[in-house]
Amino acid sequence: MQESILQWQVSTMRKQAVDLVAGKKVWMPCDVKPGPFPDERLVRVKTDAIEWCGFVPAAGLRTPVREGRTFVCTTVLEVQEDSFLAAFPGESLTTSAVRGSLSRVTSGPLRT
């Protein structure tokens, strides 16, 4: 089931890649663990080239789980042929932005 969801996300992202521009909000898959505060989570995102880790407000997650897998809302900073540069909400423990392939993100309705 996880593979079919990922295939749908890749297909959807490829269709929407033309619309992917700097400033657009996109979802990236992530691993979540409890954070130091009730409304904060420790989030880990692994891309093709780098791993990002930081504390993100629970509201920045598609599903505000305490632990498990979900998606984190990121902001696209730059788009190249098959890759993107994205920034994360919250406080970074590593780098403030990551580069990855377009297949790693999915767009969709964002809660505000």
C-alpha positions as CSV (number, residue, x, y, z in Angstrom):
1,M,0.0,0.0,0.0
2,Q,2.9,2.4,0.8
3,E,4.3,1.9,-2.7
4,S,1.0,2.7,-4.4
5,I,0.7,5.9,-2.4
6,L,4.2,6.9,-3.3
7,Q,3.6,6.1,-6.9
8,W,0.5,8.3,-6.9
9,Q,2.5,11.1,-5.2
10,V,5.2,10.8,-7.9
11,S,2.7,10.8,-10.7
12,T,0.8,13.8,-9.2
13,M,4.1,15.7,-8.7
14,R,5.2,15.1,-12.2
15,K,1.9,16.4,-13.5
16,Q,2.2,19.5,-11.2
17,A,6.0,20.0,-11.7
18,V,5.2,22.7,-14.3
19,D,3.4,24.6,-11.5
20,L,6.1,24.2,-9.0
21,V,7.7,27.6,-8.4
22,A,9.6,29.4,-5.7
23,G,7.2,30.3,-2.8
24,K,4.8,27.3,-3.3
25,K,4.0,25.2,-0.3
26,V,4.5,21.4,-0.7
27,W,4.3,18.4,1.5
28,M,7.3,16.2,2.1
29,P,7.2,12.8,3.7
30,C,8.8,12.7,7.2
31,D,9.3,10.7,10.3
32,V,8.0,12.2,13.5
33,K,8.8,11.8,17.2
34,P,7.6,13.7,20.2
35,G,9.2,17.1,20.7
36,P,10.1,19.0,23.9
37,F,6.7,20.8,24.0
38,P,3.2,19.4,23.5
39,D,2.6,21.4,20.3
40,E,6.1,20.6,18.8
41,R,7.5,17.5,17.0
42,L,10.9,16.3,16.2
43,V,10.8,15.8,12.4
44,R,13.3,14.0,10.1
45,V,13.2,14.2,6.3
46,K,15.5,12.2,4.2
47,T,16.1,13.3,0.6
48,D,18.3,11.9,-2.1
49,A,21.3,13.9,-1.0
50,I,20.8,15.1,2.6
51,E,18.9,14.4,5.8
52,W,17.1,17.3,7.6
53,C,16.1,17.2,11.3
54,G,14.4,19.8,13.4
55,F,11.6,20.8,15.6
56,V,8.4,21.7,13.8
57,P,5.0,23.0,15.2
58,A,2.4,20.2,15.1
59,A,0.3,22.5,12.9
60,G,3.0,22.2,10.2
61,L,2.2,18.5,9.7
62,R,-0.4,17.2,7.4
63,T,-1.6,14.9,10.2
64,P,-0.4,16.1,13.6
65,V,0.8,12.7,14.9
66,R,2.9,12.5,18.0
67,E,5.0,9.7,16.5
68,G,5.1,7.9,13.2
69,R,5.1,8.9,9.5
70,T,3.3,11.9,7.9
71,F,4.1,14.9,5.7
72,V,5.6,18.3,6.7
73,C,4.7,21.5,4.9
74,T,7.7,23.1,3.3
75,T,8.3,26.2,1.2
76,V,10.0,25.8,-2.2
77,L,12.9,28.2,-2.5
78,E,14.2,27.2,-5.9
79,V,13.3,24.7,-8.7
80,Q,15.6,23.2,-11.3
81,E,15.1,20.5,-13.9
82,D,14.4,17.6,-11.6
83,S,15.2,19.0,-8.2
84,F,14.0,21.6,-5.7
85,L,15.4,23.4,-2.7
86,A,12.9,23.7,0.2
87,A,12.9,25.4,3.6
88,F,11.2,23.9,6.6
89,P,9.1,25.5,9.4
90,G,10.4,25.5,12.9
91,E,13.9,25.2,14.3
92,S,16.5,23.2,12.3
93,L,19.1,20.9,14.0
94,T,20.9,20.5,10.7
95,T,20.7,22.8,7.7
96,S,17.9,25.3,7.1
97,A,17.0,24.0,3.6
98,V,17.4,20.7,1.6
99,R,17.7,19.8,-2.0
100,G,15.9,16.8,-3.3
101,S,14.2,15.3,-6.4
102,L,10.7,16.4,-7.4
103,S,9.4,12.9,-6.7
104,R,9.9,13.5,-2.9
105,V,7.2,16.1,-2.6
106,T,3.5,16.2,-3.0
107,S,1.2,19.2,-3.2
108,G,-2.4,19.4,-2.0
109,P,-4.7,21.3,0.2
110,L,-2.8,23.0,3.0
111,R,-4.3,23.9,6.4
112,T,-3.7,27.4,7.5
